Amino acid sequence: MQHFRVLLGLGLVSLAALSYAQAGFAGKRQYPQARSLSGLPGGGAAVLPNGRPAIQGALTLSTPIGYTLDGESALLIGGTTSASGSLAWFDGDVATNGSNGTAAVIFGMRFSDATFGVSLVQTSRLPEDRVVNLQVSPNRQSGRLGFSVGVQDLLDNTVTTPDYHESAQSLFVATTYEAGDGVYLTAGAGTRRFSKGFASVSAPLVRGTRAMVENDGFGWNYGLAVRLFDIPQSGRPAQASMFIGSCQGRYTTWSLSLRF
């Protein structure tokens, strides 16, 4: 697995060159709000097979994983994807490929034999984009395999661009395989935004860090998550982490998250 981690690190560099020529986010059936920080478990903040957010878990950016937050966890996350290779703050004033900010609160609830994850998402690009995501996983996963089904934009409230008013409500199914030594492999498919399928891999590099590469069906995204610090509280401490990466090798993205 050590060789795999080295290859993954090299892949983060090479993918920038390979994916630079991909099309931008603007246009019909491009779903720009759903192409950066997903607002789903794993997006910008890693999640363990038991549903607890932690840097040692499976990490993606815009695509789902096979794990749902457990009934005792909640996650606050916010970040933005710029219109270039430079870091940018939230900016909803640029109409085409502008900085696309996303903030979300994600929490899990356990009912009977299943865990339900709910995400409340707000984008900075359009005030109408108040998105609810729903994800479900069985409480008892099968061996090293994790499984989830869900829907992004449950209430179909997303307006993908000012010019294209189309439904972004997207069903998905995802499975994640724990390959050992902290490596996670995910694949899945769905409707609309996920109709082209998706896949991702994440692995630790050095202690307190995790790298990921994903193909979201439109192109390659990659990034690195870093554990920042813990905040003491009753029970387990809250954990802060940061993610920095790139969409399609051309749009720099970052996020900060706090796990409770």
C-alpha positions in Angstrom: 0.0 0.0 0.0 3.0 2.3 0.5 3.7 2.3 -3.2 0.0 3.0 -3.8 0.2 6.1 -1.7 3.2 7.4 -3.6 1.4 6.8 -6.9 -1.6 8.7 -5.6 0.5 11.6 -4.6 2.1 11.7 -8.1 -1.3 11.4 -9.6 -2.5 14.6 -7.9 0.2 16.4 -9.8 -0.3 14.7 -13.2 -4.1 15.0 -13.2 -3.8 18.8 -13.4 -2.2 18.6 -16.8 -4.5 15.8 -18.0 -7.8 17.5 -17.0 -7.1 21.1 -17.9 -8.8 20.9 -21.2 -12.2 19.7 -19.7 -15.2 21.9 -20.4 -16.3 24.5 -17.8 -19.3 24.2 -15.5 -21.6 26.5 -17.4 -24.3 25.2 -19.7 -27.3 22.9 -19.8 -27.0 19.6 -17.9 -23.7 20.7 -16.3 -25.0 21.2 -12.7 -22.4 23.7 -11.5 -23.6 23.9 -7.9 -23.3 20.1 -7.5 -19.8 19.9 -9.1 -17.7 21.2 -6.3 -18.4 20.7 -2.5 -21.3 18.1 -2.5 -22.9 18.7 0.9 -22.9 14.9 1.2 -21.0 12.7 3.7 -17.4 12.5 2.5 -17.4 15.7 0.5 -14.5 17.7 1.7 -14.5 15.9 5.1 -13.6 12.2 5.5 -16.1 9.7 7.0 -15.2 6.3 8.6 -17.1 3.1 7.9 -18.9 3.5 11.3 -20.3 6.8 10.1 -18.1 9.0 12.3 -16.4 12.0 10.5 -12.6 11.7 10.9 -9.5 12.3 8.8 -8.9 8.5 8.6 -12.1 7.9 6.6 -13.2 7.9 3.0 -12.8 11.3 1.3 -14.3 12.8 -1.9 -15.2 16.3 -3.1 -18.4 16.3 -5.3 -19.5 12.6 -5.3 -21.2 10.4 -2.7 -19.6 7.6 -0.6 -21.0 4.3 0.7 -21.1 5.6 4.4 -23.7 7.8 6.1 -23.1 9.9 9.2 -24.0 8.0 12.3 -26.8 9.0 14.7 -24.4 10.7 17.1 -22.5 12.9 14.6 -23.0 16.3 12.9 -20.8 18.2 10.5 -20.5 21.9 9.6 -18.7 22.6 6.4 -18.2 25.6 4.1 -16.0 26.5 1.2 -15.8 27.8 -2.3 -14.6 26.9 -5.8 -13.0 29.8 -7.7 -13.2 30.7 -11.4 -9.4 30.1 -11.8 -6.5 28.4 -10.3 -6.3 30.9 -7.5 -7.9 30.7 -4.0 -11.1 32.9 -3.8 -13.6 33.9 -1.1 -17.3 33.6 -1.6 -18.6 35.6 -4.5 -22.0 35.1 -6.0 -21.9 38.1 -8.4 -20.1 36.4 -11.3 -22.7 34.9 -13.7 -20.5 32.5 -15.6 -18.0 30.2 -13.9 -17.9 32.6 -11.0 -16.7 31.7 -7.5 -19.2 29.1 -6.2 -19.5 29.1 -2.4 -21.2 26.3 -0.5 -22.1 25.9 3.1 -23.8 22.8 4.7 -24.8 21.2 7.9 -24.9 17.4 7.8 -26.3 15.1 10.5 -27.3 11.5 10.9 -30.3 9.8 12.5 -30.8 6.1 13.2 -34.1 4.5 12.7 -34.6 0.7 13.1 -32.1 -1.0 10.8 -31.0 2.1 8.8 -29.1 5.3 9.3 -30.5 8.4 7.6 -28.2 11.4 6.7 -29.7 14.8 6.1 -27.8 17.7 4.5 -29.0 21.3 4.5 -27.1 23.2 1.9 -26.9 26.9 0.8 -24.9 28.2 -2.1 -23.6 31.7 -2.5 -24.0 31.8 -6.3 -27.8 32.0 -6.2 -30.0 32.7 -3.2 -32.6 30.3 -4.5 -30.3 27.4 -4.1 -31.4 26.1 -0.7 -30.8 22.4 -1.1 -31.8 19.4 1.0 -29.9 16.1 0.5 -31.0 12.7 1.9 -28.9 9.6 2.2 -29.6 6.2 3.7 -27.3 3.3 4.7 -28.0 0.0 6.5 -26.8 -0.1 10.1 -25.1 -3.4 9.4 -22.7 -3.1 6.5 -21.3 -6.2 4.7 -17.7 -6.9 5.6 -15.4 -4.3 4.0 -18.2 -3.0 1.7 -20.3 0.1 2.6 -23.5 1.0 0.8 -25.7 4.0 0.5 -28.6 5.3 -1.6 -29.9 8.8 -1.7 -31.0 11.9 -3.5 -29.2 15.2 -4.0 -31.6 18.1 -4.0 -34.6 16.2 -2.6 -37.0 19.1 -2.9 -35.7 20.1 -6.4 -34.9 23.7 -5.4 -31.6 24.2 -7.3 -31.5 26.7 -10.1 -28.3 25.5 -11.9 -27.5 28.8 -13.7 -29.5 32.0 -14.3 -30.2 30.8 -17.9 -30.9 27.1 -17.5 -33.9 26.3 -15.3 -33.8 22.5 -15.2 -34.3 19.9 -12.5 -31.1 19.0 -10.6 -32.9 16.4 -8.4 -30.5 13.4 -8.7 -30.8 9.9 -7.3 -27.7 8.0 -6.5 -26.3 4.7 -5.2 -22.7 4.4 -4.0 -20.6 1.6 -2.6 -17.2 2.0 -0.8 -14.6 -0.7 -0.3 -12.2 -0.5 2.6 -9.0 -1.8 0.9 -6.8 -1.7 4.0 -4.1 0.6 5.3 -6.6 3.5 5.2 -7.3 3.2 1.5 -11.0 3.5 0.3 -12.4 2.9 -3.2 -15.8 4.2 -4.1 -18.0 3.7 -7.2 -21.6 4.6 -8.0 -24.1 6.0 -10.5 -27.5 7.6 -10.6 -29.7 10.0 -12.4 -29.1 13.5 -13.9 -26.0 14.9 -12.2 -24.8 11.3 -11.5 -26.0 9.7 -14.7 -22.4 9.4 -16.1 -21.3 7.4 -13.0 -18.6 8.3 -10.6 -15.6 6.8 -8.8 -13.0 7.9 -6.2 -10.0 6.8 -4.2 -8.6 8.2 -1.0 -5.6 7.3 1.1 -3.4 8.8 3.9 -0.2 10.5 2.9 1.3 11.5 6.3 -0.2 11.5 9.7 -3.2 13.9 9.9 -3.6 14.2 6.1 -5.6 12.4 3.4 -5.5 12.7 -0.4 -8.3 11.9 -2.8 -8.8 11.6 -6.6 -12.3 11.3 -8.1 -13.9 11.2 -11.5 -17.4 12.8 -11.1 -18.5 11.8 -14.6 -17.5 15.1 -16.1 -13.8 15.1 -15.3 -11.2 14.7 -12.7 -11.1 16.4 -9.2 -8.4 15.9 -6.6 -7.4 17.3 -3.3 -5.9 17.0 0.2 -7.6 17.1 3.6 -5.6 18.2 6.7 -6.6 17.7 10.3 -6.2 21.1 12.0 -7.0 20.9 15.7 -9.5 19.4 18.3 -11.8 21.5 20.4 -12.4 19.9 23.9 -16.1 19.4 24.8 -18.1 16.9 26.9 -17.8 13.5 25.3 -15.5 13.3 22.3 -13.8 16.5 21.1 -14.9 18.4 18.1 -12.4 18.2 15.2 -11.6 20.9 12.7 -10.1 20.1 9.3 -9.3 21.8 6.0 -9.6 20.6 2.4 -7.8 22.2 -0.6 -7.9 20.8 -4.1 -9.0 21.4 -7.7 -12.0 20.7 -9.9 -10.9 19.5 -13.4 -7.4 20.7 -12.6 -8.3 24.3 -13.3 -10.7 25.6 -10.6 -9.1 25.8 -7.1 -11.4 24.7 -4.3 -11.1 24.8 -0.5 -13.3 24.2 2.5 -13.2 24.2 6.3 -15.2 21.7 8.4 -16.0 21.1 12.0 -17.1 17.7 13.3 -19.2 17.4 16.4 
